[in-house]
């Protein structure tokens, strides 16, 4: 049974921009961020996931990470067996690859530096992190054309987290990162130039264009067993109800 959950309006982005002479790529990549996170944008070309090097003013690195959180309390029963994250391309970015990763940011406040705190709880320090240190929730996916959703099928690590948070008030949190430079920790200069993807956030006026999770939910065996309602049964003979289609050969 599919169910869509729209991103909370606390989604947003934060950037890191440093002049190359002040430390170069590593300083920009490992920084806590530049200014506070922004959660009020409806759509953004320049502040979608991306990384770039500009030759002006002595050489500037500019990295943007986007953050999303989802309320799963509406899922009242069942097991999430598949999930994907969908986000619409605003302008630019078609063909540029991004990736969904686990986030530990606090969506209730923009006074913290989300750029670095998304690593919270992953047992690593900010300085010198690489893609092998973080938890990927998807493969790298090329952004769709302007006005089209890009869907990121979520992996088993994401499904485990989704099922642990469903039916609770704790949000499911992700970050969307540029893949080639930011996630892979590759210096984009001097010739690689600019990679950034414009995206639409949850504040966008047309609700049909907002970021979402598409969840496939299995409720398993849906009838009473020994007069006990299916919703009150977790297992039948040690097997989770989501994996039970028959009991003693009866549907």
C-alpha angles and dihedrals in degrees: 000000000000121000129180122214117193119221115260117253089249090080116118148125144262130198139208119209124173134164108249093234090062094063110315129226097338092055092049094044095048098039124120090236141270113271124331125314115270119226103168103073117114095197136348139193099182095037100050120105109302152120131213147160121223123195095210122104093016096312125309130206116207123187127178128192124188125213133204136179131191134203109226097178091106090069099091101175144353136058124284104234100172136013141176135188116227126197130168122233110237103193133330125004102089108158095012111127124234133173137211116231137177114273134202099187120133107241092192094071138039094192090087124076103252089183089075105018092065083082091061114127095017094102098240137104123245097238114088099358119162136189091272089063099055132068113249114208094188144013120262111279130191114240117251126236122285111292094019128107120244111210123207112197106220122230134228093275089058092045091053090053093044092053092047090054101038115112089020135099092238110106125233106238131200140169125214113215136182105256108207098051114010103037093034091045094230122154107240096206145135106007106006093077122179134000118174135141123209112224140184120238132207093266090069111123096233105069091200089068098051124112114269148175116233108206129190108209125194116201092181119199106018105190136082120277115204087347093304116130115249091235089062095051120089099174140010112211089341095310118117111248090234086067096045120093098159138025115209089345095306121119 
